[in-house]
Amino acid sequence: MAKVGIIMGSKSDLQIAENVIAVLEEFEIEYEVIVSSAHRTPERTSEWARNAEANGIEAIIAIAGAAAHLAGVVASESNLPIIAVPVAATSLAGFDALLSMVQMPGGIPVATMAIGNAGAKNAGIFACQILAVKYPHINERLKKYRQSIKDKVYKDNETVQEILKERKK
């Protein structure tokens, strides 16, 4: 069964991680969550990343703010796809985390999402897309999900048109 690893730099990142968890649960994908810091617990972080594949993890989502070296450290220790979510944890509003994640040296890629909640949701969806290559049932769920968000836009348009129509009366 597909499994995603979620690693957070600190407990305060759980609020952002909840967006990832919601997506994975919607798609019925197993996950594990760990708090481990690239700076405060580097040995634990490296060990977890090195063992992730052996533990059945097929993609990793790293969530961190500030200097945000977490995704890069994990990527240096694992051949699994790494998806980074920057968190607005300092006065730089997440820009520092974004740059730390997106400016990886050639050869150690990290797929970096947007800062915060939208990035976390997209990280969950991106993990599903990665897994969909191997698992047809996840691919089918992605197709249904895409159709549902498309349908919502059409429905929202109808609602707006009705509101505007009523305004003209």
MDAnalysis code that builds the backbone (N, CA, C; Angstrom):
import MDAnalysis as mda
import numpy as np

u = mda.Universe.empty(507, n_residues=169, atom_resindex=np.repeat(np.arange(169), 3), trajectory=True)
u.add_TopologyAttr("name", ["N", "CA", "C"] * 169)
u.add_TopologyAttr("resid", np.arange(1, 170))
u.add_TopologyAttr("resname", ["MET", "ALA", "LYS", "VAL", "GLY", "ILE", "ILE", "MET", "GLY", "SER", "LYS", "SER", "ASP", "LEU", "GLN", "ILE", "ALA", "GLU", "ASN", "VAL", "ILE", "ALA", "VAL", "LEU", "GLU", "GLU", "PHE", "GLU", "ILE", "GLU", "TYR", "GLU", "VAL", "ILE", "VAL", "SER", "SER", "ALA", "HIS", "ARG", "THR", "PRO", "GLU", "ARG", "THR", "SER", "GLU", "TRP", "ALA", "ARG", "ASN", "ALA", "GLU", "ALA", "ASN", "GLY", "ILE", "GLU", "ALA", "ILE", "ILE", "ALA", "ILE", "ALA", "GLY", "ALA", "ALA", "ALA", "HIS", "LEU", "ALA", "GLY", "VAL", "VAL", "ALA", "SER", "GLU", "SER", "ASN", "LEU", "PRO", "ILE", "ILE", "ALA", "VAL", "PRO", "VAL", "ALA", "ALA", "THR", "SER", "LEU", "ALA", "GLY", "PHE", "ASP", "ALA", "LEU", "LEU", "SER", "MET", "VAL", "GLN", "MET", "PRO", "GLY", "GLY", "ILE", "PRO", "VAL", "ALA", "THR", "MET", "ALA", "ILE", "GLY", "ASN", "ALA", "GLY", "ALA", "LYS", "ASN", "ALA", "GLY", "ILE", "PHE", "ALA", "CYS", "GLN", "ILE", "LEU", "ALA", "VAL", "LYS", "TYR", "PRO", "HIS", "ILE", "ASN", "GLU", "ARG", "LEU", "LYS", "LYS", "TYR", "ARG", "GLN", "SER", "ILE", "LYS", "ASP", "LYS", "VAL", "TYR", "LYS", "ASP", "ASN", "GLU", "THR", "VAL", "GLN", "GLU", "ILE", "LEU", "LYS", "GLU", "ARG", "LYS", "LYS"])
u.atoms.positions = np.array([
    [0.832, -1.192, 0.000],
    [0.000, 0.000, 0.000],
    [0.872, 1.249, 0.000],
    [0.452, 2.259, -0.722],
    [1.198, 3.515, -0.830],
    [1.340, 4.162, 0.544],
    [2.483, 4.782, 0.756],
    [2.727, 5.427, 2.041],
    [3.587, 6.670, 1.818],
    [3.193, 7.753, 2.466],
    [3.911, 9.018, 2.370],
    [4.472, 9.346, 3.746],
    [5.705, 9.798, 3.773],
    [6.317, 10.265, 5.005],
    [6.214, 11.772, 5.082],
    [5.788, 12.259, 6.231],
    [5.712, 13.708, 6.468],
    [6.687, 14.013, 7.600],
    [7.661, 14.859, 7.315],
    [8.629, 15.252, 8.328],
    [8.513, 16.753, 8.543],
    [8.405, 17.143, 9.805],
    [8.254, 18.558, 10.166],
    [9.432, 18.978, 11.030],
    [9.886, 20.192, 10.826],
    [11.003, 20.703, 11.605],
    [10.667, 20.964, 13.059],
    [9.389, 21.256, 13.333],
    [8.967, 21.473, 14.713],
    [7.464, 21.225, 14.845],
    [7.032, 21.086, 16.091],
    [5.622, 20.827, 16.377],
    [4.732, 21.940, 15.845],
    [5.233, 23.146, 15.786],
    [4.430, 24.284, 15.304],
    [4.049, 24.145, 13.829],
    [4.714, 23.252, 13.103],
    [4.399, 23.022, 11.691],
    [3.180, 22.119, 11.498],
    [2.650, 21.569, 12.592],
    [1.519, 20.655, 12.481],
    [0.304, 21.322, 11.846],
    [0.085, 22.593, 12.137],
    [-1.056, 23.306, 11.544],
    [-0.978, 23.275, 10.012],
    [0.202, 23.429, 9.453],
    [0.385, 23.360, 8.004],
    [0.263, 21.908, 7.541],
    [0.851, 20.991, 8.290],
    [0.819, 19.569, 7.926],
    [-0.606, 19.030, 7.868],
    [-1.513, 19.608, 8.640],
    [-2.907, 19.148, 8.626],
    [-3.496, 19.219, 7.222],
    [-3.054, 20.169, 6.409],
    [-3.522, 20.278, 5.021],
    [-3.059, 19.088, 4.185],
    [-1.840, 18.648, 4.403],
    [-1.311, 17.471, 3.712],
    [-2.087, 16.235, 4.163],
    [-2.232, 16.103, 5.471],
    [-2.910, 14.941, 6.046],
    [-4.336, 14.829, 5.519],
    [-5.026, 15.950, 5.415],
    [-6.407, 15.934, 4.912],
    [-6.466, 15.376, 3.494],
    [-5.524, 15.782, 2.649],
    [-5.497, 15.281, 1.270],
    [-5.201, 13.786, 1.261],
    [-4.194, 13.368, 2.002],
    [-3.824, 11.951, 2.013],
    [-4.962, 11.091, 2.545],
    [-5.656, 11.579, 3.547],
    [-6.800, 10.825, 4.071],
    [-7.939, 10.781, 3.057],
    [-8.163, 11.877, 2.347],
    [-9.196, 11.890, 1.305],
    [-8.899, 10.852, 0.227],
    [-7.623, 10.673, -0.098],
    [-7.216, 9.708, -1.116],
    [-6.922, 8.321, -0.525],
    [-7.148, 8.184, 0.776],
    [-6.934, 6.915, 1.494],
    [-5.508, 6.398, 1.338],
    [-4.562, 7.313, 1.533],
    [-3.141, 6.973, 1.455],
    [-2.568, 6.980, 2.863],
    [-1.866, 5.905, 3.188],
    [-1.227, 5.812, 4.499],
    [-0.119, 6.862, 4.600],
    [0.132, 7.281, 5.824],
    [1.204, 8.246, 6.044],
    [1.774, 8.049, 7.444],
    [2.970, 8.550, 7.611],
    [3.545, 8.645, 8.950],
    [4.076, 10.054, 9.109],
    [4.049, 10.538, 10.332],
    [4.477, 11.903, 10.625],
    [5.554, 11.848, 11.697],
    [6.599, 12.639, 11.483],
    [7.670, 12.732, 12.465],
    [8.096, 14.190, 12.598],
    [8.446, 14.584, 13.810],
    [9.061, 15.889, 14.056],
    [10.546, 15.630, 14.236],
    [11.344, 16.228, 13.371],
    [12.786, 16.072, 13.453],
    [13.429, 17.268, 12.752],
    [14.392, 17.854, 13.391],
    [15.001, 19.083, 12.903],
    [16.319, 18.835, 12.179],
    [16.509, 19.550, 11.079],
    [17.779, 19.475, 10.355],
    [18.922, 20.039, 11.195],
    [18.593, 20.957, 12.110],
    [19.619, 21.621, 12.902],
    [19.721, 21.096, 14.326],
    [18.599, 20.801, 14.945],
    [18.605, 20.386, 16.355],
    [18.732, 18.880, 16.538],
    [18.271, 18.100, 15.578],
    [18.398, 16.635, 15.648],
    [18.856, 16.086, 14.289],
    [20.009, 16.528, 13.801],
    [20.430, 16.126, 12.458],
    [20.647, 14.616, 12.301],
    [21.143, 13.954, 13.344],
    [21.375, 12.511, 13.243],
    [20.052, 11.774, 13.057],
    [19.042, 12.155, 13.844],
    [17.730, 11.513, 13.748],
    [17.103, 11.766, 12.372],
    [17.207, 12.997, 11.902],
    [16.668, 13.352, 10.592],
    [17.312, 12.518, 9.493],
    [18.625, 12.436, 9.510],
    [19.351, 11.667, 8.495],
    [19.008, 10.190, 8.567],
    [18.932, 9.648, 9.767],
    [18.609, 8.224, 9.925],
    [17.200, 7.925, 9.403],
    [16.239, 8.787, 9.744],
    [14.860, 8.591, 9.283],
    [14.820, 8.628, 7.747],
    [15.497, 9.589, 7.160],
    [15.504, 9.720, 5.693],
    [16.164, 8.513, 5.036],
    [17.282, 8.047, 5.584],
    [17.984, 6.888, 5.010],
    [17.126, 5.632, 5.063],
    [16.296, 5.492, 6.091],
    [15.491, 4.291, 6.288],
    [14.078, 4.401, 5.730],
    [13.710, 5.545, 5.205],
    [12.329, 5.770, 4.762],
    [11.884, 4.741, 3.723],
    [12.685, 4.521, 2.709],
    [12.296, 3.588, 1.654],
    [12.141, 2.172, 2.204],
    [13.063, 1.744, 3.040],
    [12.983, 0.411, 3.654],
    [11.742, 0.280, 4.537],
    [11.253, 1.396, 5.042],
    [10.059, 1.405, 5.886],
    [8.773, 1.572, 5.085],
    [8.861, 1.447, 3.754],
    [7.676, 1.453, 2.914],
    [7.223, 2.813, 2.430],
    [7.975, 3.842, 2.723],
    [7.618, 5.191, 2.274],
    [8.008, 5.332, 0.802],
    [7.115, 5.954, 0.018],
    [7.354, 6.104, -1.421],
    [7.526, 7.558, -1.853],
    [7.192, 8.492, -0.993],
    [7.403, 9.926, -1.238],
    [7.479, 10.595, 0.132],
    [8.237, 11.679, 0.196],
    [8.419, 12.392, 1.466],
    [8.025, 13.846, 1.282],
    [7.278, 14.356, 2.263],
    [6.930, 15.771, 2.301],
    [7.629, 16.365, 3.521],
    [8.471, 17.371, 3.281],
    [9.226, 18.032, 4.341],
    [8.656, 19.433, 4.552],
    [8.265, 19.729, 5.783],
    [7.625, 21.005, 6.113],
    [8.503, 21.719, 7.129],
    [8.920, 22.947, 6.786],
    [9.791, 23.685, 7.697],
    [9.772, 25.172, 7.386],
    [10.114, 25.948, 8.396],
    [10.220, 27.392, 8.239],
    [11.631, 27.855, 8.545],
    [11.827, 29.168, 8.526],
    [13.111, 29.821, 8.808],
    [14.192, 29.357, 7.830],
    [15.322, 28.874, 8.330],
    [16.419, 28.466, 7.446],
    [16.029, 27.271, 6.574],
    [15.129, 26.439, 7.044],
    [14.459, 25.395, 6.261],
    [15.381, 24.476, 5.480],
    [16.405, 23.981, 6.112],
    [17.287, 23.033, 5.433],
    [16.755, 21.611, 5.479],
    [15.612, 21.407, 6.103],
    [15.078, 20.068, 6.310],
    [14.914, 19.287, 5.013],
    [14.261, 19.854, 4.032],
    [14.037, 19.139, 2.768],
    [15.358, 18.779, 2.094],
    [16.308, 19.677, 2.118],
    [17.607, 19.414, 1.505],
    [18.373, 18.318, 2.221],
    [18.317, 18.320, 3.531],
    [18.988, 17.260, 4.293],
    [18.347, 15.914, 3.980],
    [17.025, 15.884, 3.962],
    [16.324, 14.638, 3.644],
    [16.667, 14.189, 2.224],
    [16.686, 15.131, 1.280],
    [17.016, 14.793, -0.108],
    [18.441, 14.270, -0.240],
    [19.335, 14.750, 0.594],
    [20.721, 14.282, 0.528],
    [20.873, 12.861, 1.042],
    [19.880, 12.380, 1.774],
    [19.950, 11.053, 2.382],
    [19.030, 10.025, 1.730],
    [18.204, 10.439, 0.770],
    [17.210, 9.531, 0.202],
    [17.056, 9.743, -1.301],
    [16.802, 8.670, -2.020],
    [16.505, 8.757, -3.448],
    [15.015, 8.900, -3.719],
    [14.206, 8.916, -2.692],
    [12.761, 9.088, -2.855],
    [12.457, 10.512, -3.319],
    [11.294, 10.726, -3.957],
    [10.898, 12.094, -4.290],
    [10.639, 12.891, -3.007],
    [11.232, 14.069, -2.943],
    [11.081, 14.940, -1.784],
    [10.278, 16.165, -2.211],
    [9.232, 16.448, -1.456],
    [8.369, 17.598, -1.723],
    [8.487, 18.526, -0.518],
    [8.864, 19.769, -0.765],
    [9.084, 20.718, 0.320],
    [7.932, 21.701, 0.430],
    [7.572, 22.018, 1.671],
    [6.559, 23.037, 1.945],
    [7.179, 24.076, 2.874],
    [7.411, 25.284, 2.359],
    [7.944, 26.351, 3.216],
    [6.859, 26.913, 4.128],
    [7.272, 27.272, 5.344],
    [6.358, 27.806, 6.350],
    [6.763, 29.233, 6.691],
    [5.787, 30.102, 6.826],
    [6.035, 31.484, 7.251],
    [6.235, 31.502, 8.760],
    [7.485, 31.360, 9.194],
    [7.787, 31.245, 10.619],
    [8.612, 32.412, 11.160],
    [9.010, 33.330, 10.285],
    [9.846, 34.448, 10.716],
    [9.281, 35.753, 10.160],
    [9.957, 36.836, 10.436],
    [9.528, 38.141, 9.916],
    [9.652, 38.222, 8.398],
    [10.299, 37.250, 7.779],
    [10.432, 37.215, 6.327],
    [9.251, 36.515, 5.657],
    [8.257, 36.129, 6.432],
    [6.977, 35.595, 5.934],
    [7.119, 34.350, 5.055],
    [8.126, 33.550, 5.315],
    [8.297, 32.315, 4.564],
    [9.228, 32.421, 3.374],
    [9.609, 33.650, 3.015],
    [10.495, 33.824, 1.855],
    [11.847, 33.177, 2.108],
    [12.336, 33.256, 3.348],
    [13.600, 32.614, 3.711],
    [13.506, 31.102, 3.540],
    [12.401, 30.518, 3.996],
    [12.196, 29.072, 3.859],
    [12.081, 28.681, 2.391],
    [11.342, 29.473, 1.634],
    [11.169, 29.194, 0.206],
    [12.514, 29.138, -0.501],
    [13.350, 30.139, -0.275],
    [14.652, 30.175, -0.944],
    [15.537, 29.009, -0.515],
    [15.484, 28.643, 0.769],
    [16.287, 27.513, 1.242],
    [15.889, 26.216, 0.569],
    [14.603, 26.100, 0.224],
    [14.105, 24.866, -0.382],
    [14.262, 24.847, -1.900],
    [14.004, 25.961, -2.532],
    [13.980, 25.987, -3.989],
    [15.380, 26.114, -4.595],
    [16.339, 26.647, -3.852],
    [17.692, 26.877, -4.367],
    [18.622, 25.707, -4.027],
    [18.214, 24.502, -4.389],
    [19.039, 23.323, -4.129],
    [20.130, 23.216, -5.199],
    [21.288, 22.659, -4.806],
    [22.353, 22.488, -5.799],
    [21.982, 21.417, -6.815],
    [22.511, 21.543, -8.021],
    [22.255, 20.549, -9.047],
    [22.611, 19.148, -8.568],
    [21.722, 18.210, -8.813],
    [21.959, 16.827, -8.426],
    [21.190, 16.379, -7.200],
    [20.683, 17.315, -6.409],
    [19.898, 16.994, -5.211],
    [18.571, 17.744, -5.316],
    [17.635, 17.230, -6.129],
    [16.381, 17.964, -6.358],
    [15.392, 17.882, -5.196],
    [14.657, 18.962, -5.043],
    [13.540, 19.049, -4.104],
    [12.417, 19.773, -4.844],
    [11.258, 19.154, -4.908],
    [10.093, 19.811, -5.520],
    [9.506, 20.737, -4.464],
    [9.509, 22.025, -4.724],
    [9.090, 23.001, -3.723],
    [7.729, 23.582, -4.069],
    [6.849, 23.577, -3.086],
    [5.498, 24.090, -3.243],
    [5.425, 25.533, -2.734],
    [4.249, 26.106, -2.793],
    [4.018, 27.459, -2.305],
    [4.147, 27.511, -0.782],
    [4.306, 28.704, -0.263],
    [4.412, 28.906, 1.176],
    [3.046, 28.666, 1.835],
    [3.038, 27.889, 2.904],
    [1.860, 27.760, 3.755],
    [0.827, 26.738, 3.348],
    [-0.438, 27.039, 3.700],
    [-1.534, 26.084, 3.547],
    [-1.752, 25.611, 2.113],
    [-1.752, 26.525, 1.147],
    [-1.950, 26.123, -0.250],
    [-0.813, 25.216, -0.707],
    [0.389, 25.528, -0.307],
    [1.533, 24.680, -0.650],
    [1.422, 23.301, -0.029],
    [0.927, 23.248, 1.200],
    [0.755, 21.955, 1.872],
    [-0.301, 21.112, 1.163],
    [-1.406, 21.742, 0.797],
    [-2.443, 21.005, 0.058],
    [-1.872, 20.500, -1.261],
    [-1.164, 21.356, -1.975],
    [-0.560, 20.945, -3.248],
    [0.499, 19.866, -3.053],
    [1.208, 19.898, -1.944],
    [2.190, 18.847, -1.663],
    [1.493, 17.502, -1.528],
    [0.356, 17.491, -0.845],
    [-0.404, 16.251, -0.728],
    [-0.886, 15.756, -2.074],
    [-1.392, 16.663, -2.887],
    [-1.872, 16.289, -4.221],
    [-0.703, 15.831, -5.098],
    [0.421, 16.528, -5.016],
    [1.596, 16.139, -5.804],
    [2.087, 14.753, -5.401],
    [2.067, 14.459, -4.107],
    [2.439, 13.114, -3.652],
    [1.490, 12.080, -4.255],
    [0.204, 12.406, -4.308],
    [-0.769, 11.508, -4.942],
    [-0.440, 11.309, -6.417],
    [-0.047, 12.374, -7.102],
    [0.313, 12.262, -8.522],
    [1.530, 11.363, -8.705],
    [2.499, 11.472, -7.823],
    [3.680, 10.608, -7.887],
    [3.257, 9.151, -7.704],
    [2.423, 8.901, -6.715],
    [1.983, 7.533, -6.426],
    [1.056, 6.989, -7.509],
    [0.334, 7.873, -8.180],
    [-0.615, 7.453, -9.222],
    [0.076, 6.758, -10.389],
    [1.348, 7.010, -10.580],
    [2.099, 6.341, -11.641],
    [2.142, 4.832, -11.382],
    [2.205, 4.466, -10.124],
    [2.315, 3.060, -9.725],
    [0.963, 2.444, -9.345],
    [0.064, 3.264, -8.818],
    [-1.194, 2.761, -8.278],
    [-2.379, 3.302, -9.088],
    [-2.979, 2.486, -9.950],
    [-4.101, 2.948, -10.784],
    [-5.293, 3.478, -9.987],
    [-5.551, 2.922, -8.809],
    [-6.698, 3.403, -8.026],
    [-6.490, 4.843, -7.544],
    [-5.254, 5.221, -7.308],
    [-4.974, 6.611, -6.929],
    [-5.157, 7.511, -8.148],
    [-4.738, 7.033, -9.297],
    [-4.936, 7.794, -10.531],
    [-6.425, 8.042, -10.778],
    [-7.252, 7.043, -10.554],
    [-8.704, 7.198, -10.730],
    [-9.267, 8.225, -9.743],
    [-8.801, 8.177, -8.518],
    [-9.255, 9.164, -7.519],
    [-8.834, 10.571, -7.905],
    [-7.627, 10.705, -8.470],
    [-7.166, 12.020, -8.935],
    [-8.069, 12.549, -10.042],
    [-8.465, 11.678, -10.967],
    [-9.367, 12.100, -12.042],
    [-10.691, 12.596, -11.463],
    [-11.231, 11.882, -10.491],
    [-12.492, 12.292, -9.851],
    [-12.314, 13.603, -9.090],
    [-11.181, 13.736, -8.416],
    [-10.890, 14.963, -7.676],
    [-10.836, 16.157, -8.629],
    [-10.093, 16.005, -9.728],
    [-9.985, 17.091, -10.715],
    [-11.358, 17.467, -11.272],
    [-12.183, 16.466, -11.542],
    [-13.528, 16.737, -12.051],
    [-14.351, 17.483, -11.006],
    [-14.191, 17.112, -9.728],
    [-14.974, 17.772, -8.676],
    [-14.586, 19.245, -8.523],
    [-13.296, 19.567, -8.660],
    [-12.926, 20.981, -8.543],
    [-13.352, 21.763, -9.783],
    [-13.359, 21.097, -10.919],
    [-13.858, 21.719, -12.149],
    [-15.360, 21.993, -12.020],
    [-16.101, 20.993, -11.530],
    [-17.543, 21.153, -11.334],
    [-17.854, 22.286, -10.372],
    [-17.026, 22.438, -9.343],
    [-17.241, 23.509, -8.362],
    [-17.119, 24.883, -9.017],
    [-16.162, 25.046, -9.905],
    [-16.003, 26.327, -10.593],
    [-17.242, 26.640, -11.436],
    [-17.751, 25.642, -12.164],
    [-18.965, 25.855, -12.960],
    [-20.148, 26.209, -12.066],
    [-20.270, 25.519, -10.945],
    [-21.372, 25.794, -10.012],
    [-21.228, 27.195, -9.415],
    [-20.010, 27.568, -9.044],
    [-19.761, 28.907, -8.511],
    [-20.133, 29.981, -9.534],
    [-19.817, 29.736, -10.800],
    [-20.183, 30.679, -11.846],
    [-21.697, 30.828, -11.935],
    [-22.401, 29.718, -11.889],
    [-23.870, 29.776, -11.937],
    [-24.417, 30.595, -10.770],
    [-23.858, 30.394, -9.592],
    [-24.295, 31.142, -8.414],
    [-24.057, 32.633, -8.597],
    [-22.875, 32.998, -9.068],
    [-22.561, 34.412, -9.295],
    [-23.497, 35.005, -10.344],
    [-23.760, 34.267, -11.397],
    [-24.659, 34.772, -12.440],
    [-26.060, 35.011, -11.883],
    [-26.532, 34.132, -11.022],
    [-27.846, 34.296, -10.398],
    [-27.872, 35.528, -9.491],
    [-26.818, 35.719, -8.734],
    [-26.724, 36.893, -7.849],
    [-26.773, 38.168, -8.677],
    [-26.013, 38.211, -9.748],
    [-25.981, 39.400, -10.602],
    [-27.315, 39.619, -11.309],
    [-27.951, 38.559, -11.686],
    [-29.259, 38.646, -12.333],
    [-30.295, 39.241, -11.365],
    [-30.248, 38.796, -10.118],
    [-31.165, 39.307, -9.099],
    [-30.885, 40.782, -8.815],
    [-29.660, 41.173, -8.874],
    [-29.259, 42.562, -8.608],
    [-29.875, 43.506, -9.641],
    [-29.994, 43.046, -10.877],
    [-30.514, 43.880, -11.964],
    [-32.022, 44.055, -11.911],
    [-32.699, 43.249, -11.126],
    [-34.169, 43.341, -11.062],
    [-34.625, 44.544, -10.289],
])
